[in-house]
Amino acid sequence: MKTLSPTTGAPHRARALAALLLGLLAFTLFPLEWLGSRWPALGGALDRLFATELAHGVGHATLFLLLGLLALAAAPALRERTWRYYGLLLAGLGQEAFQLWFKRRGLAFDDGRDLLVDLLGLSLALVIARLWFARPSAPRSR
């Protein structure tokens, strides 16, 4: 049986992580509320899933936590380049801009709060990644 070296799958893994990251970024920017208005089943599911302000906030934080973790896995250098990493907050700005365009309204308190919750999710992802990769590796047995 042929064994793989640790670096054999590295390019494939990097491409897969980049594809996942781009997919999640597209999902983040996609105006789901617009789609829900045209597809009643989705609209009802979104209304039930994000029925409260807390649920809405948890959704934002979770989305940006996942986005941050994927970005940090796909581009490990971002763990030390925090200003570049926090550029992901532009996705939050884009998301809010699409919502404002769809709803045809101006800025509201909720929009700023959503961005702060997005920032919280990204910050939590950075802390998790730094703790995870800072831990000492287990000794290898031969």
Contacts in CASP RR format, 6 or more apart in sequence:
PFRMAT RR
TARGET T0000
AUTHOR 0000-0000-0000
METHOD contacts of the structure
MODEL  1
MKTLSPTTGAPHRARALAALLLGLLAFTLFPLEWLGSRWPALGGALDRLF
ATELAHGVGHATLFLLLGLLALAAAPALRERTWRYYGLLLAGLGQEAFQL
WFKRRGLAFDDGRDLLVDLLGLSLALVIARLWFARPSAPRSR
14 74 0 8 1.000
17 70 0 8 1.000
17 73 0 8 1.000
17 74 0 8 1.000
18 74 0 8 1.000
20 70 0 8 1.000
20 74 0 8 1.000
21 67 0 8 1.000
21 70 0 8 1.000
21 71 0 8 1.000
21 74 0 8 1.000
24 63 0 8 1.000
24 66 0 8 1.000
24 67 0 8 1.000
24 70 0 8 1.000
25 67 0 8 1.000
25 91 0 8 1.000
28 63 0 8 1.000
28 64 0 8 1.000
28 67 0 8 1.000
28 91 0 8 1.000
28 92 0 8 1.000
28 95 0 8 1.000
29 91 0 8 1.000
29 94 0 8 1.000
29 95 0 8 1.000
29 98 0 8 1.000
30 98 0 8 1.000
31 98 0 8 1.000
31 99 0 8 1.000
31 102 0 8 1.000
32 42 0 8 1.000
32 46 0 8 1.000
33 43 0 8 1.000
33 46 0 8 1.000
33 99 0 8 1.000
33 102 0 8 1.000
33 103 0 8 1.000
34 98 0 8 1.000
34 102 0 8 1.000
35 42 0 8 1.000
35 43 0 8 1.000
36 42 0 8 1.000
36 43 0 8 1.000
36 44 0 8 1.000
36 46 0 8 1.000
37 43 0 8 1.000
49 55 0 8 1.000
50 56 0 8 1.000
50 59 0 8 1.000
56 114 0 8 1.000
57 114 0 8 1.000
57 117 0 8 1.000
60 114 0 8 1.000
60 117 0 8 1.000
60 118 0 8 1.000
60 121 0 8 1.000
61 117 0 8 1.000
61 118 0 8 1.000
61 120 0 8 1.000
61 121 0 8 1.000
61 124 0 8 1.000
62 121 0 8 1.000
63 118 0 8 1.000
64 88 0 8 1.000
64 91 0 8 1.000
64 92 0 8 1.000
64 117 0 8 1.000
64 118 0 8 1.000
64 119 0 8 1.000
64 120 0 8 1.000
64 121 0 8 1.000
64 122 0 8 1.000
64 125 0 8 1.000
65 121 0 8 1.000
65 122 0 8 1.000
65 124 0 8 1.000
65 125 0 8 1.000
65 128 0 8 1.000
66 125 0 8 1.000
67 88 0 8 1.000
67 91 0 8 1.000
67 122 0 8 1.000
67 125 0 8 1.000
68 85 0 8 1.000
68 88 0 8 1.000
68 121 0 8 1.000
68 122 0 8 1.000
68 125 0 8 1.000
68 126 0 8 1.000
68 129 0 8 1.000
69 125 0 8 1.000
69 128 0 8 1.000
69 129 0 8 1.000
71 78 0 8 1.000
71 85 0 8 1.000
71 88 0 8 1.000
71 125 0 8 1.000
72 78 0 8 1.000
72 79 0 8 1.000
72 85 0 8 1.000
72 125 0 8 1.000
72 126 0 8 1.000
72 129 0 8 1.000
73 129 0 8 1.000
76 133 0 8 1.000
78 84 0 8 1.000
78 85 0 8 1.000
79 85 0 8 1.000
79 126 0 8 1.000
79 129 0 8 1.000
79 130 0 8 1.000
79 133 0 8 1.000
82 126 0 8 1.000
85 122 0 8 1.000
85 126 0 8 1.000
86 119 0 8 1.000
86 122 0 8 1.000
88 122 0 8 1.000
89 115 0 8 1.000
89 118 0 8 1.000
89 119 0 8 1.000
89 122 0 8 1.000
91 118 0 8 1.000
92 114 0 8 1.000
92 115 0 8 1.000
92 118 0 8 1.000
93 115 0 8 1.000
95 114 0 8 1.000
95 118 0 8 1.000
96 111 0 8 1.000
96 112 0 8 1.000
96 114 0 8 1.000
96 115 0 8 1.000
99 111 0 8 1.000
100 106 0 8 1.000
100 107 0 8 1.000
100 111 0 8 1.000
END
